[in-house]
C-alpha cells in the first residue's frame, strides 16, 4: 500500500443539459494515462446533468440509470475514487447530489445540505444525511457549493473522523449583480469570498479541502474554475489557472489523514459543545 495519496480535481466547461457530452468528458478524463495514478478524482456540482432550471427538471437521472451505470463500470479497472455531481431523480423529488464510486461500486451519494435561497430551493429537495465515506484507508466527506458557506456541515463530518473534504461547486454569477442587502456584488468579490471559505474550513478543521468548479464565460455569468486544493493549515497546495480547462492535482503523505493534528479536537470541552448547541437553538430569538 502506498504511503502517499494523490488527488485530482477537474475544472472545465459543461454542456448544460447534454448528459451524453458531459459523461464523455468524465470518461475521457478518467481514462487519460496521466490520471491513472489518482487515488481520488472530483468533478463539479451537477456536472453530469447541468444546473439550469431546464437541465435540473428534464435531465435528472436516478442512481440506477444506464448513465450512472456507465460511470460505475468505467471505474472497475481503476484504483481511483470518482466523485461526480448530478441532479438525482428520486421518488421524493430531485436532489443536488454527488455520487461516490470506487472499483465498480457505489460507495454512496451525498446531497447538497444547504440549498441556495431563491434558486436551489425552487428545484431541489434536501436532507441532513451528510454521509461519511472511507476509501484508501481515508475517511472523507462532501460539502456541495453553498454548504461551504457554513462551518457546521463540515464540522459535523470532521467530528465523525473526516480529514478530507471535497467541495464541488457550480459557482458562476453575473459580473455584477444585486446582493440581498441592496448592494452590488461583483464576480471577483464573490469568487474571493468562496475561496476564502475553503481555506478557512481547511485551517480551522484541519482537513485537506478539494474544490472542483465549472468554467463559464457568458455575458451574464462567469465561472473561473478555481479547482484548488488546500492543506490542513489553510495553505494553497495546488491551484487551477482561472478560465482554463485542466485537472489540478496534489500529493500528500497519507499519515496526515490518519493521525490527529497536534491541534487536537479532543481538547474541546464537551460542555462547550453543549453550550454551542443551546446557543444555536436560541439564535435570533
N, C-alpha and C positions, 0 to 999 in steps of 0.2 A: 504493500500500500504506500502511495506517495506521501511525502512529508509536506507537500505544498498543495495549494488549491488555486486553480486558475478560473477566473470568472469573466464572462463576456457579456456585453450589453449593446444591443443594436439600436442605432438611430438612423432613421431614413424616412422617405416619403411613403404614403399609404394611398391606395386607390379606394376611396370611400365607397363601400357597398359592393366592391368586387372581391368576393371571398376567394375565388379561384386565383386571382392575381396576387393577393396578399399571401395566400398559402404557398404559392410558388416561390415567393421571396423567402419565406421562412425555411422551406425545404432546401432551397439553393444555398442559403447561408449555413444551414446545418451540415450540408454535405461538402462544403469547402475544405480542402485539405488543411489549410491554416487554422481551421477551427476544431480540428479533431482532438486537440489537447484540452478543450474547455471542459471543466467539471460542471459549470453552470452557464446557461445561456438565456438571457432575458430579453423579451420583446415588449414593446409599449402597450399601454392600455388600449383595449378593444382593437388591437392591430389586425386581427384576422377579419373582423366584420366591418369596422368603421364606427364613427362616433356621431355622425349626423342623425337627426331625428328619423330620416328615412332608412338609414342603414341599421339603426337600432331596432326599429319596428319591423322592417321587412327582411333583414338578413340575420337576425338572431338564430342561433343553432343550439341544439341540445348537446349534452356531453356524449350522447350515444350516436350522434350523427356520423355520416360517412366522412365528412370533412375532418372531424376530430379524430376519427379512427385512422385517417391517413397520417396525422401527426403522431399518433401512438405507434403505428407500425414503423414510421421513419426513425424512431428513437431506439428501436430494438438492438441495432448493431452499434450504438454509440454509448459511451460512458456518460455523456452529457445529460444533465438535468435541464429540461426545456421548460421555460415559462412563457406562456402566450396569452395575451389578453383577447377577450371576445365578449360579445353580447350573448348571454346564455339564456336560452328559452327553457322555461320550466312550467309546470302546471300552475305554480303560484304567480308567475309573472316573469319579467326579464331582469336578470341580474347583470351587473357590470362585473365580469369575472376574469380571473387569471388562473388558467389551468396549469398544473404542475405534473410533468410526465418524465419518467425515468425508465429506460430499458424496456419499453413497451408496456409500461404500467402507469395508470393514472394514480399518482400519489394523493391527489385531492384537488380541490378547487377553492380558491379564496375569493370572497366577494368584496366589492368596494364598500367599506363601512360607512364613511362619511360622504354622503351624496352632495354634490354641488347644488346649492339652492337655486331655484328657478331654471335649472336645466336638467341635471341628473334626476332630480326628484319628480320630474314630469314623465320620465320614461322607464326608470329603473326602480326595482324594489331592493331592499337591503336587509341585513340581519347582523348579528353580533357573533358570528361563528369564530372568526379570527383563528383559523387552524394553524397549528404548529407542524412543520414538516421536518423530516430527517432524511438526509442522503449524504453519502460520502463521509459518514460519521459526524455531520454538522447539523445542528438544529437551526432552522431558518423560518422566516415568515414573510408575508407580503402585505404591504400597505399601499393601496392604489391612489395615486394622484392627490386629490383634496384631503384624503385621510392623513397625509403627512403634514397638513396644516395644524394638526393637533398631536400632542405628545402621547395622549392616553392609549390609543390602539397599539402603537409601537412599544410603549412601556409595558402593556399587558403581555405582549409577546416576549419581551425581554425578561419579565418575571418568570415566564414559563421556560426560559432557558435559551431563547433565540439569541444568536450572536451575529447573524447575517440577516439583513433586511433588504428585500427587493421592493423598489418603489416605481412601478410602471406608471407612466403619465401619458395623457393626450393633452399636453399643455400648449394650447395655441389661443391667443387672444388678439384683438384688434390692436393696431399700432397705438391707438389712444382711445380709450373707452371711458364711459362714465362709471365711477365707483358708486357703491351703495350709499355712501355718505354725501353724494352730490359732487365730489371732487373728480379729478381726472386721473386715470390710471394708465400709465404708458406701458407698452410691452416690455421695455427694458427694466422698468422698476419692478414689474410683476415677476419677470424672469429672475431677477436678482433675489427677490424675496423667497421664491421657491427653492433656489439653490441654497440659500442660507438655511432654510428649513431642514434640508437634507444633512447639511454639515452639523447643524445643532443636534439632530437626533443621533448622529454618529458619535458626537463628542459626549453628550450627557448620558447616553445609554450604553456606551462602549460596544457599539456594533459596527460592522462594516456595512455601509449603505450603498446599494447599487441602483442607480436610476436609469430608466430607459424611456425615451421620449421620441415622438414623431418629428419630422421636418415638414413644415407647412409654409409655403410662400404664396400668399394671395393678397390682393389689396386690402381685404377686410380682416385678415388673420395671419399671424406669424407663429411659427413653432421652430425653435432653433436647434432642436435635438438635445444637446447638453446631456448626453447619456454618460454622466460622470460616476466615478467610484470614489468614495471617501473611506479613509481608515478610521480606526477606533478613537483617535484623538482629534477627529474632525478634519484632518489634512486631506487635501485633494490628491489622490494617488494616481488617478488617470482621468483625462478629460477629453470629450469629443470636440472636434472642431465645429463651431457653430455652422449650421446650414449645410453640412457635408455628410453624405451617407457614409457610414463606417461602423465597424464593430470595435468598441472600446474594451480593452482587456487589462486585467491586473492579476498578479500572482501573489499569494500570501502564504506565510508559514501556517500550517494547519493548526499548530498549537494555540494560536491566538483565539481560535473558535472553541477550543475545548477546555482551556484553562481560564479561571476567573481573573479579570483585570485587577491590578493592585488597588484600584478604587472599587472596592467590593460592595455590591448591592446589599449584601448581608449586614453591612454597617447600619443600614437604615432601621431605626427602631420600629417594631411592629405597631407600637402605639401611634407613631406618626402617620402610618398608613391608615389607621382607623380615623385619625383626625382629618386627614385629607378626604376620605370618603364622606365623612359627616359634613365637612365644609362644601364639598361638591353638591351634596343633596340640597343644601341650603343656599347655594349660589344664586344670586339675583333676587332673592326674596326680600 
